[in-house]
């Protein structure tokens, strides 16, 4: 085959591959649409964080655009979860209220020692 034809064929195939890869990218600011690569579960939406005690979790970063911020939370198995306001974390019904550069603020509802339902604000701070 002529070298010019080989180059044209290679460029065409490369462009098709690049276009297909671009179509598969997900929006990192949409936790409900994050799809981990096949066979991996390293990056997940917040489902499952209700099963961990807060002391087992670490805030490891944030993602943000002009309209919102998403917290990155790491579990004991080193998996990263995306959380946004309204996400549930921890066994005490923690709900993410606010996220800033260094802190995820949660409101938890729990029963005290007398069986009275109480609420408290807790935080997950950015790990050093």
Residue, then its C-alpha position, 0 to 999 in steps of 0.5 A: x500500500x502506498x505510504x500516503x494511503x497508510x497515513x490517511x487510513x491511520x488518521x481516519x481510524x485515529x479520529x474515529x477512536x478519539x470521537x468514540x472515546x469522547x462520547x463515552x466520557x461522563x460529567x464528573x459533576x453529575x454523581x448519578x451518571x458516573x460509570x466506572x471502567x469495566x471491571x472496576x468500582x474505584x469511583x462511585x456515587x454516594x450509595x453505600x456510604x450509609x454503611x460506614x461509620x464517619x470515623x472510617x471515611x476521609x474527605x480527599x478532595x472536591x470537584x466544582x464548577x460555577x454552580x456547585x461543588x462535589x465532595x470526594x470521600x474515601x472509604x476504608x477500601x480506598x474507593x472514592x465516592x462522590x457526594x453532593x448536598x442531599x447525599x446520605x453518609x453514615x449509619x445515623x442518617x447523615x445528610x450532606x448539607x454543604x461542601x466547601x474547599x476543606x469540609x463536608x458538613x452533615x446533619x445527623x439524626x440519632x436517638x440519645x440515651x433516653x430514646x429522644x430523637x436529636x440532631x447534630x451537625x458533624x463534619x468530614x474534613x479534608x485529609x492531610 
